[in-house]
Amino acid sequence: MILDIVSPEAKLFSGTVTSVTLPGVDGSFQILNNHAPIVSILEKGTVKITAPSFNFSKDVADKFTRVNDQTYTLEITSGTIEMKDNKIIVLVD
């Protein structure tokens, strides 16, 4: 799957991922490959990204926390997510 995370200031992440866990308004949910199309509102919480590799630009790398070689987290205050055709777009504050 392709994941793009965008904030008002910059594109925070763009790459191939194996899973994404997001803080939905009704609780956390996970998106895996070939997930059904979805649009949802996100609340304050942690976005957990699992991927084979990560390449962050230097100006946004400090926003992410490393869990292990294949997992990073990002704290958000709110946002929206759209998943369609194995492409995930997350708009965050």
TORGUDREN-970768 format. One record per atom (N, C-alpha, C, O): y, z, x negated. Coordinates in steps of 0.1 Angstrom, whole numbers, plus 5000, padded with zeros to 4 digits. Atoms other than C-alpha are relative to their C-alpha. Example, Ala and Ser with C-alpha at 12.3 -4.5 7.8 and 13.67 -1.06 7.14 Angstrom:
2
498850004991495550784877501250004991501250074981498950005009498950714863501150085008502250095003
END
This chain:
93
498850004992500050005000501250004991501250054980498750005007503649954989500950105007501050115019499149904996506050244992501349984995501549974982498649995004509850234991500650125006500550155018499249884996511850554992501449984997501749954985498650035002515550504997500850115005500650165016499149904995518350754999501449935001501549814996498750064999522050685006500649974986501449884984499550025014522750704968499249904992499849834984500850095008519850504954498649985005498250055014501450014998516350364956499350104991499450094979500749905007514250654946498749964994498350004983501350035005510850504943499649865007500049845018500650124995509150164947498749974993498849964980501250035007505550104939498850005009498950035021501350004993501850084949499550155001499550214990500549864998500450414963498750005007498349905014501349994993497050534976500250095013499450075022499849924988498450795001501450064999502050084988498849934999501650955013499950105011499550075022499949904990502051285031501450035003502250054994498649994996505251335051500250115009499350155017499749894991506951625069500549955014501849945015499650054987507051495105500650125009500350235006499449894991508951685133498950085007499150195011501149934993505551775149499050054990497850084994500949965011503951865115499849894990500149784993500350105011502851695083499049905005498049935012501050104998500951375085499849914987500749904979500350085012499251145059499849865004499349835015500250144998499350775057499149944988499449974977500950065009496450585040500149855002500749805011500150154999495750215034499549965014498650025020500450064987495550005066500350105012499750085022499649924989497150275087500749925011501349825009499450064989498250175122501650004998502150094992498650005001501950075125500650135006500150185016499449874996504150385129501550004996501949954986498649965003507850485131500150145004499750185015499949864997508650855129501350064994501850004984498949935005511451095123499450114991498450174994500549905009511051335093501050125000502250105003499249885000512351685090500050064985499350004977500049945013513051915060498650034995497950095003501349965005510051945038499749914987500649874980500550065012507951785010499349875003498449865012500750125000506951425006499050004988499550024977501050005011503651404986499549864998499049805007500450145003502951074969498850004990498950064979501250025009499550984953499949854997499949775005500050135004499450674932499349994986499250094979500750015013497550534901501050024989500650064978499149985011500750534881501450015006501749975017498749984995504450624884501049954990500849974978498950055008507550454870501350045007501749975017498749964994510850634879501149964991501049964978498850025008514250534867500550134996500450235002499649875006515850794845501050085009501050205009499049934992518650864870499550075012500250155019500649934988516250974898498850084996498250155005501349945003513251114879500150155002499150225005499949854998514651474882499950045014499850165017500249974986514351454920498550035003498250085014501449994998510551444917499350114992499850144981500749895007508151724908498549954998497949905007501450055003504851634890499050115004499150225000501149914996501751794905498949974990498350074985500950045010499351604883500249854996501249805000499750145004498951254867500249905011500949805010500050104989498551084901500750055012500849985022499349954988500651304924501350064996501550134987498649955002504351374926500550045014500049995024499449964988506351544953501649985000502249984989498550024998509951494966500450095012499950085023499449914990511951754986501049925008501949865002499050074991513951605016500550095010499950195013499549924990516151745042499849935014499850005024500350084988515551465068499749864997499949824985500250145003514651105072499249935011499049995022500850074991512750835089499049924992499249904980501050085007509650635081499549895009499449905021500650114993508250295091498949954991499049934979501250065007504750175082499649885008499349895020500550134993503749815090499449914989500049894979500650105009501349575073499950064985500249994976500249935013500649825044501350014992501250024980498749985007504349855036500750125007500950125019499449884995505950195040501450014995501749994983498649995004509750235040500450145005500350175017499649864997511050595039501550014997501949994985498649985002514750655044500250155000499950225010499949855001515651015032501450044997502349964992498749935004518651245029499650124991500550194986
END
